[in-house]
Amino acid sequence: MMEKKKQHYRYSRHLPNDLMIQVARRGFMGLLKLSPNTKCIEFSLSGMRFQSDQPFKVNQTLVIDLCLCDIEAKEINAVVLNCIASGDHHFCTEVEFCFESKHMQHKRVEQVLRMVEDKFRLAEEFPA
């Protein structure tokens, strides 16, 4: 029974909407402003695109927490590449992950990002 459940999870498909994201600004601004409501649009190993209810400035540094089922990545450093208004009080933001910091160079961080990317790639190649 446990083996069947394990195998089901291994091959489960997920869409970018299934990824739960918490975005915060770094430093003092992160304490002053509330975290925006976000929804993932696109994800890759190098960065992601998400929709939010707050705008971000280009080159602004962010801290992102990701969760997909039981795959979690905490305090992922990212830099805003682009932020475009997309409708009523919604903004489409594109970020690139920063692998320069010591925390981001840890093997586990890259492994978790690869696992998340793999789940989305599986859904694209074999749609339900």
TIBAMI-244693 format. One record per residue (C-alpha): residue in three letters; residue number from 0; x, y, z. Coordinates in steps of 0.05 Angstrom, whole numbers. Each point is the difference from the previous one (the first is absolute). Layout:
N
pt residu->ala	num->NUM	u->X	v->Y	w->Z
...
***
This chain:
128
pt residu->met	num->0	u->0	v->0	w->0
pt residu->met	num->1	u->55	v->49	w->19
pt residu->glu	num->2	u->39	v->-17	w->-63
pt residu->lys	num->3	u->-60	v->15	w->-44
pt residu->lys	num->4	u->-11	v->67	w->34
pt residu->lys	num->5	u->74	v->17	w->-7
pt residu->gln	num->6	u->-1	v->-18	w->-74
pt residu->his	num->7	u->-63	v->41	w->-11
pt residu->tyr	num->8	u->33	v->62	w->30
pt residu->arg	num->9	u->63	v->-11	w->-40
pt residu->tyr	num->10	u->-38	v->4	w->-66
pt residu->ser	num->11	u->-52	v->51	w->20
pt residu->arg	num->12	u->-10	v->60	w->-45
pt residu->his	num->13	u->-5	v->72	w->22
pt residu->leu	num->14	u->-13	v->65	w->-34
pt residu->pro	num->15	u->33	v->67	w->18
pt residu->asn	num->16	u->-66	v->21	w->34
pt residu->asp	num->17	u->12	v->-56	w->51
pt residu->leu	num->18	u->64	v->32	w->24
pt residu->met	num->19	u->-11	v->40	w->64
pt residu->ile	num->20	u->44	v->62	w->2
pt residu->gln	num->21	u->16	v->49	w->56
pt residu->val	num->22	u->36	v->62	w->-24
pt residu->ala	num->23	u->33	v->51	w->46
pt residu->arg	num->24	u->44	v->59	w->-11
pt residu->arg	num->25	u->69	v->-2	w->31
pt residu->gly	num->26	u->21	v->44	w->58
pt residu->phe	num->27	u->-40	v->55	w->33
pt residu->met	num->28	u->-51	v->4	w->-57
pt residu->gly	num->29	u->-19	v->-72	w->12
pt residu->leu	num->30	u->-22	v->18	w->70
pt residu->leu	num->31	u->-40	v->61	w->-21
pt residu->lys	num->32	u->-40	v->-29	w->-58
pt residu->leu	num->33	u->-46	v->-60	w->2
pt residu->ser	num->34	u->18	v->-59	w->-44
pt residu->pro	num->35	u->-40	v->1	w->-65
pt residu->asn	num->36	u->-50	v->-52	w->-22
pt residu->thr	num->37	u->36	v->-39	w->-54
pt residu->lys	num->38	u->-14	v->-53	w->-52
pt residu->cys	num->39	u->54	v->-35	w->-40
pt residu->ile	num->40	u->-5	v->5	w->-76
pt residu->glu	num->41	u->65	v->-30	w->-23
pt residu->phe	num->42	u->58	v->-35	w->35
pt residu->ser	num->43	u->71	v->-21	w->-19
pt residu->leu	num->44	u->65	v->-16	w->35
pt residu->ser	num->45	u->26	v->70	w->-14
pt residu->gly	num->46	u->-61	v->40	w->20
pt residu->met	num->47	u->-75	v->8	w->-2
pt residu->arg	num->48	u->-58	v->44	w->-21
pt residu->phe	num->49	u->-57	v->14	w->48
pt residu->gln	num->50	u->-61	v->44	w->5
pt residu->ser	num->51	u->-10	v->42	w->62
pt residu->asp	num->52	u->-43	v->57	w->27
pt residu->gln	num->53	u->61	v->44	w->14
pt residu->pro	num->54	u->51	v->29	w->-48
pt residu->phe	num->55	u->75	v->-11	w->8
pt residu->lys	num->56	u->58	v->43	w->-25
pt residu->val	num->57	u->50	v->-26	w->-51
pt residu->asn	num->58	u->63	v->-25	w->35
pt residu->gln	num->59	u->-36	v->-5	w->67
pt residu->thr	num->60	u->23	v->-60	w->41
pt residu->leu	num->61	u->-53	v->-47	w->26
pt residu->val	num->62	u->-2	v->-61	w->46
pt residu->ile	num->63	u->-46	v->-55	w->-25
pt residu->asp	num->64	u->-27	v->-62	w->35
pt residu->leu	num->65	u->-26	v->-55	w->-45
pt residu->cys	num->66	u->-44	v->-60	w->17
pt residu->leu	num->67	u->-26	v->-55	w->-46
pt residu->cys	num->68	u->-31	v->-58	w->38
pt residu->asp	num->69	u->56	v->-21	w->47
pt residu->ile	num->70	u->55	v->34	w->-40
pt residu->glu	num->71	u->21	v->64	w->36
pt residu->ala	num->72	u->53	v->53	w->-14
pt residu->lys	num->73	u->9	v->56	w->50
pt residu->glu	num->74	u->33	v->67	w->-8
pt residu->ile	num->75	u->16	v->-4	w->-74
pt residu->asn	num->76	u->35	v->65	w->-21
pt residu->ala	num->77	u->-25	v->32	w->-64
pt residu->val	num->78	u->7	v->65	w->-39
pt residu->val	num->79	u->-58	v->33	w->-38
pt residu->leu	num->80	u->14	v->2	w->-75
pt residu->asn	num->81	u->-66	v->28	w->-22
pt residu->cys	num->82	u->-67	v->22	w->29
pt residu->ile	num->83	u->-59	v->17	w->-45
pt residu->ala	num->84	u->-70	v->21	w->18
pt residu->ser	num->85	u->-49	v->-53	w->-25
pt residu->gly	num->86	u->-72	v->21	w->13
pt residu->asp	num->87	u->-36	v->26	w->61
pt residu->his	num->88	u->52	v->7	w->56
pt residu->his	num->89	u->39	v->-61	w->-23
pt residu->phe	num->90	u->73	v->-1	w->-20
pt residu->cys	num->91	u->40	v->-53	w->-38
pt residu->thr	num->92	u->70	v->-4	w->30
pt residu->glu	num->93	u->59	v->-38	w->-28
pt residu->val	num->94	u->56	v->-18	w->48
pt residu->glu	num->95	u->68	v->-34	w->-7
pt residu->phe	num->96	u->27	v->-43	w->57
pt residu->cys	num->97	u->67	v->25	w->28
pt residu->phe	num->98	u->49	v->-56	w->12
pt residu->glu	num->99	u->56	v->46	w->25
pt residu->ser	num->100	u->-16	v->-3	w->74
pt residu->lys	num->101	u->28	v->-57	w->43
pt residu->his	num->102	u->-70	v->-24	w->18
pt residu->met	num->103	u->-20	v->-6	w->-74
pt residu->gln	num->104	u->63	v->-40	w->-17
pt residu->his	num->105	u->-20	v->-56	w->46
pt residu->lys	num->106	u->-13	v->-64	w->-38
pt residu->arg	num->107	u->-69	v->-9	w->31
pt residu->val	num->108	u->-26	v->66	w->-28
pt residu->glu	num->109	u->16	v->-19	w->-72
pt residu->gln	num->110	u->-27	v->-71	w->12
pt residu->val	num->111	u->-67	v->26	w->24
pt residu->leu	num->112	u->-6	v->50	w->-58
pt residu->arg	num->113	u->15	v->-57	w->-49
pt residu->met	num->114	u->-54	v->-43	w->33
pt residu->val	num->115	u->-52	v->55	w->-8
pt residu->glu	num->116	u->20	v->12	w->-72
pt residu->asp	num->117	u->-3	v->-74	w->-14
pt residu->lys	num->118	u->-72	v->-4	w->26
pt residu->phe	num->119	u->-22	v->55	w->-48
pt residu->arg	num->120	u->39	v->-29	w->-59
pt residu->leu	num->121	u->-35	v->-67	w->11
pt residu->ala	num->122	u->-68	v->35	w->-4
pt residu->glu	num->123	u->20	v->34	w->-65
pt residu->glu	num->124	u->25	v->-63	w->-33
pt residu->phe	num->125	u->-57	v->-45	w->24
pt residu->pro	num->126	u->-62	v->42	w->10
pt residu->ala	num->127	u->-58	v->-33	w->37
***
